Amino acid sequence: MTPKEKAEELVLKFLRIDNDTKEWFHVGLAKQCALIAVDEIILSAPFEPADTDWDEAGSSAQYWYPQKLEDSGKWWAEVKQELEKL
């Protein structure tokens, strides 16, 4: 899924907020909710797994996690940029 597709998916999820009453959010509110959610995802990224003993995990695992964290942060930042374009 591309960052643009994820941005659109998030807005659509927030558009219909209550399936029981079939109430719909305004598109602007749905976009704001999606931006808040993405900001929370970006801010919640831990620095490293708290329960990992790097000596037991092997030397390559010590460098794998920070790279995945960086890649994930970049991807979510791109999702945020796509949301702002909508």
N, C-alpha and C positions, 0 to 999 in steps of 0.2 A: 504494500500500500504506500502510495506517495504521501508526502506531507500535505499536499493540496487535498487529496482524497480523505485523509484523516481529519483535516479541518472541516471539510464539508460534512463528514459523518458526525462529528461532534455537534455541529450546529443543528443538524437534523434531529439528533437525539434530544437536544434541549428544546426544540420547537414543540414537540408533543411531550408535555411534562406530566399530564394526568390522564392515563388511559381510561379511567372510570368515567370521568365527566367529559372526556373528549375536548378538554380545553387546550388551546394552543397559545404558546408564548409568541410575543412579537419577535420578529427576526432580530432586531437590535438587541433585545434582552437575551435571546438565545446565544447570540454571538458573544455578549459580555460574559455569560455563564461559561461558555467554552473557553474564553480567554482566562478566566479565573481558574478553571480546572487545569489548563495547561501550565499556568504560572505555578500552581501548587505542585504539579508533577515535577517541574524543573527545580523548584526549591526543596523538594523532599528527597532528592538524590543523596544517599549516604556516601560518605567518603570512602568507606571500604566495608566489606562484610564484618560485622562485629565478632562473629564466632569462628573466624577463619584463623587457623594456626598456619602461617605461611611456610614454616619449616616442614610441616606435614603435607601441605598442599603441593609442594614442588615449586621450583623457582619460576617456571613459566606462568603458573597461575598468579603469581604476585604481580605480573605485568599485564596479564590478560584483563583483569577486572577494571583497572583504571582506564584502559583503552575502550572497553565496552561502555563504561560510564560516560566517557567523553563523546563517543559516537552517539549514544542515546541523548545526551544533552544537546548536541548539534541538531539531531533530528527533531526533537521537540521545539527547539528554537525556530526551525524552519516551519513547523506546524503553526507556531504562533505568528510568524510573518504571513503565512497564507490566510490565517484567520483575520488579521488586520487588513488584508486586501479585499476581503469579502464585503 
